[in-house]
């Protein structure tokens, strides 16, 4: 289980810092706590599905992107090379 601390809220988005690293599995469920009280349970995060999601990750400086069930790896590699 991983633990995150909210650093900043920008509109509907949150910027978080990982305070206790752990493995995030596909389709993992998340629980959110505020002031010691459970505010949401079993929340699922969206998956990377569009090129714009990958571009956002590159812009933010993500070190690693893992994708399952890629239909054509060459398309992903070409897109990443085009971002340089």
SULPECOR-V965875 format. One record per backbone hydrogen bond with DSSP energy under -1.0 kcal/mol. NH is the residue of the N-H (numbers start at 1). CO is the residue of the C=O. E is the energy in kcal/mol with one decimal. If there is no record, write none. Layout:
# SULPECOR-V965875
NH_CO_E / NH_CO_E
This chain:
# SULPECOR-V965875
3_20_-1.9 / 5_17_-2.9 / 7_15_-3.1 / 8_15_-1.8 / 10_13_-2.7 / 13_10_-2.3 / 15_8_-3.1 / 17_5_-2.6 / 19_3_-2.3 / 20_3_-1.7 / 28_25_-1.5 / 30_43_-2.6 / 32_40_-3.0 / 34_37_-2.8 / 37_34_-1.8 / 39_32_-3.2 / 40_32_-1.5 / 43_30_-3.0 / 54_50_-1.2 / 55_51_-2.6 / 56_52_-2.2 / 57_53_-1.9 / 58_54_-2.4 / 59_55_-2.5 / 60_56_-2.1 / 61_58_-1.1 / 62_57_-2.6 / 76_72_-1.1 / 77_73_-2.6 / 78_74_-2.5 / 79_75_-2.2 / 80_76_-2.4 / 81_77_-2.4 / 82_78_-2.2 / 84_81_-1.2
